[in-house]
């Protein structure tokens, strides 16, 4: 019996296949490694580019800060760089920036381009007028509105950083808001699109500093149009030279010192009163108002029926303490009315301008709570023409992706 044939095993050499697979793996690893390297290099360049871009933005911000310091004097006077646009080129290490300021009426615009190496970024600051016809710091008193006042104009809004009480039938062309509580009764008329309520963000309230406004008056007006009524009864002009007491003004030593005007004959000018100022009588006429600006370190009381308009452009009354306005004037009071402490307006006054009550802690008992009552009409259209202009401008900035701001 023959045995079965044994299977024959064929031996194959597989070294070539292993080598081929290894080469493919090496090639793949090399390709992956190269890709990772290039991605890392690209990422590094992107990061470096982002860092340079961010540095260029910081450079532009630095230029903007320096330019705004030149535009807005520490004194709070009129905004600088008046007239045609000007440029400011200042290298600072590897940061170079160029600032251009267009001092148009409104909005005012500052454009700054910062450059690091070959990378530039442009920022634009827009200075818009204070958007509230009436604003209060709200730190020490409740602001109350009652009666039938009318607050109108393109910026006919009211805001207090404290508590607000509304009653009667006041009318507003804008919003009525408070950062504290908002209490409403009666039938207030708030325009469509306006808002009302409490718990709103705090708003900037400019500091009211009579000495600053005096400094501006001295710098911008002829000396013979500035009258300094001093606490000792003496009178000086804008240069500090002694002059006669202006017609109609009477001095009282106090304390506190007080200067009173109660006549019908007046002298146009800007009056700086050390102490309290009390103005009544019937000075001026509808066709020829008394051009007067009153700046007092103490209180200002305005009553009677004077026909007055601001002498120092855009500025009517500025008090280091309180302002009280009563009576039924026949001429619109034109210009900003600003008090370091509180403001009270009653009667039927017509006011064209805005009202600012810084609402600092009361040192005077003339007005203990800021309020508007009666039937006054207050119109504010976002004007930007006061010596406190730099205080009344809100600056908002944006980046210009295209490298230029329209």
HUCORZI-V397056 format. One record per residue. RES is the residue in three letters. D_LAST is the distance of its C-alpha to the last C-alpha in Angstrom with 2 decimals. Layout:
RES D_LAST
RES D_LAST
This chain:
UNK 109.04
UNK 106.20
UNK 103.24
UNK 99.68
UNK 97.44
UNK 95.03
UNK 91.33
UNK 89.97
UNK 86.67
UNK 84.46
UNK 82.58
UNK 79.12
UNK 77.12
UNK 73.65
UNK 72.29
UNK 70.17
UNK 68.30
UNK 67.51
UNK 66.20
UNK 63.99
UNK 62.56
UNK 61.96
UNK 60.12
UNK 57.89
UNK 57.14
UNK 56.43
UNK 54.08
UNK 52.28
UNK 52.03
UNK 50.75
UNK 48.12
UNK 47.05
UNK 47.09
UNK 45.01
UNK 42.47
UNK 42.34
UNK 42.00
UNK 39.12
UNK 37.42
UNK 38.00
UNK 36.66
UNK 33.54
UNK 33.11
UNK 33.66
UNK 30.97
UNK 28.56
UNK 29.51
UNK 29.17
UNK 25.72
UNK 24.73
UNK 26.30
UNK 24.48
UNK 21.13
UNK 22.08
UNK 23.22
UNK 19.92
UNK 18.27
UNK 21.16
UNK 20.66
UNK 17.05
UNK 18.51
UNK 21.26
UNK 19.03
UNK 17.19
UNK 20.67
UNK 21.92
UNK 19.13
UNK 19.50
UNK 23.21
UNK 22.76
UNK 20.49
UNK 22.83
UNK 26.42
UNK 29.15
UNK 30.86
UNK 28.30
UNK 27.99
UNK 25.10
UNK 21.85
UNK 22.08
UNK 20.12
UNK 20.37
UNK 19.44
UNK 17.19
UNK 14.65
UNK 16.79
UNK 16.75
UNK 19.11
UNK 20.40
UNK 23.12
UNK 25.00
UNK 26.67
UNK 29.08
UNK 27.28
UNK 23.98
UNK 21.75
UNK 18.51
UNK 16.33
UNK 14.77
UNK 12.76
UNK 13.08
UNK 11.96
UNK 14.95
UNK 14.14
UNK 16.55
UNK 14.72
UNK 12.52
UNK 12.72
UNK 10.14
UNK 11.42
UNK 9.83
UNK 12.76
UNK 13.63
UNK 17.16
UNK 19.43
UNK 22.83
UNK 24.68
UNK 22.61
UNK 20.29
UNK 16.90
UNK 14.66
UNK 11.47
UNK 11.31
UNK 9.35
UNK 11.79
UNK 11.32
UNK 14.54
UNK 15.80
UNK 19.22
UNK 22.27
UNK 22.63
UNK 26.44
UNK 28.67
UNK 31.48
UNK 31.42
UNK 34.35
UNK 34.91
UNK 37.79
UNK 39.69
UNK 42.97
UNK 43.30
UNK 42.71
UNK 40.38
UNK 42.20
UNK 41.27
UNK 44.23
UNK 45.44
UNK 43.12
UNK 40.08
UNK 36.96
UNK 33.57
UNK 30.94
UNK 27.53
UNK 24.01
UNK 24.60
UNK 28.31
UNK 28.71
UNK 31.26
UNK 31.43
UNK 34.11
UNK 34.29
UNK 37.99
UNK 40.11
UNK 39.61
UNK 42.36
UNK 41.74
UNK 44.70
UNK 45.57
UNK 43.20
UNK 39.96
UNK 36.93
UNK 33.31
UNK 30.15
UNK 28.34
UNK 29.52
UNK 32.63
UNK 32.72
UNK 34.62
UNK 34.55
UNK 38.34
UNK 40.54
UNK 39.83
UNK 42.94
UNK 42.87
UNK 45.73
UNK 46.25
UNK 43.82
UNK 40.32
UNK 37.83
UNK 34.42
UNK 31.90
UNK 30.99
UNK 28.00
UNK 29.04
UNK 30.78
UNK 33.74
UNK 35.66
UNK 36.33
UNK 35.57
UNK 31.82
UNK 29.82
UNK 30.34
UNK 27.85
UNK 27.34
UNK 29.71
UNK 29.43
UNK 32.62
UNK 34.50
UNK 36.12
UNK 37.91
UNK 38.50
UNK 34.79
UNK 34.35
UNK 37.43
UNK 36.00
UNK 32.93
UNK 35.28
UNK 37.39
UNK 34.47
UNK 32.94
UNK 36.02
UNK 39.19
UNK 41.99
UNK 44.18
UNK 41.68
UNK 41.79
UNK 44.97
UNK 45.90
UNK 48.66
UNK 50.22
UNK 52.25
UNK 55.36
UNK 55.29
UNK 54.07
UNK 51.15
UNK 48.86
UNK 46.09
UNK 42.71
UNK 44.44
UNK 47.15
UNK 49.85
UNK 52.43
UNK 52.34
UNK 54.22
UNK 53.32
UNK 50.98
UNK 52.72
UNK 53.14
UNK 52.49
UNK 55.36
UNK 55.59
UNK 57.26
UNK 57.96
UNK 57.78
UNK 57.12
UNK 54.27
UNK 53.74
UNK 52.55
UNK 51.46
UNK 52.09
UNK 51.09
UNK 53.11
UNK 53.68
UNK 52.36
UNK 51.77
UNK 48.76
UNK 46.91
UNK 43.13
UNK 41.45
UNK 39.89
UNK 42.68
UNK 42.80
UNK 45.75
UNK 47.45
UNK 48.84
UNK 48.60
UNK 47.54
UNK 49.23
UNK 48.17
UNK 50.10
UNK 51.69
UNK 50.25
UNK 48.45
UNK 46.20
UNK 46.03
UNK 43.56
UNK 43.05
UNK 43.20
UNK 42.08
UNK 42.88
UNK 39.80
UNK 40.14
UNK 38.34
UNK 40.62
UNK 39.99
UNK 42.89
UNK 43.79
UNK 45.85
UNK 45.74
UNK 44.66
UNK 46.66
UNK 45.71
UNK 48.24
UNK 49.96
UNK 48.14
UNK 46.21
UNK 43.54
UNK 40.89
UNK 37.26
UNK 35.35
UNK 36.27
UNK 33.81
UNK 30.49
UNK 29.52
UNK 32.40
UNK 35.69
UNK 37.61
UNK 37.23
UNK 40.18
UNK 41.25
UNK 43.29
UNK 43.41
UNK 42.44
UNK 44.65
UNK 43.97
UNK 46.76
UNK 48.21
UNK 47.07
UNK 45.00
UNK 44.52
UNK 41.33
UNK 37.97
UNK 37.31
UNK 33.85
UNK 31.91
UNK 31.52
UNK 34.78
UNK 34.88
UNK 37.84
UNK 38.40
UNK 40.89
UNK 41.33
UNK 40.73
UNK 43.04
UNK 42.35
UNK 45.12
UNK 46.37
UNK 44.31
UNK 41.72
UNK 38.58
UNK 35.63
UNK 32.18
UNK 30.05
UNK 29.95
UNK 32.79
UNK 32.81
UNK 35.95
UNK 35.61
UNK 38.94
UNK 40.46
UNK 44.13
UNK 46.29
UNK 48.29
UNK 48.99
UNK 50.95
UNK 49.54
UNK 47.02
UNK 47.46
UNK 45.04
UNK 41.77
UNK 42.20
UNK 41.30
UNK 44.11
UNK 45.63
UNK 43.51
UNK 40.66
UNK 37.42
UNK 34.26
UNK 30.99
UNK 27.68
UNK 24.36
UNK 22.13
UNK 22.80
UNK 21.64
UNK 24.28
UNK 27.01
UNK 28.42
UNK 27.75
UNK 24.04
UNK 23.24
UNK 25.44
UNK 23.79
UNK 20.17
UNK 19.16
UNK 16.64
UNK 14.92
UNK 13.18
UNK 11.65
UNK 11.53
UNK 8.78
UNK 11.25
UNK 9.93
UNK 10.00
UNK 6.55
UNK 3.75
UNK 0.00
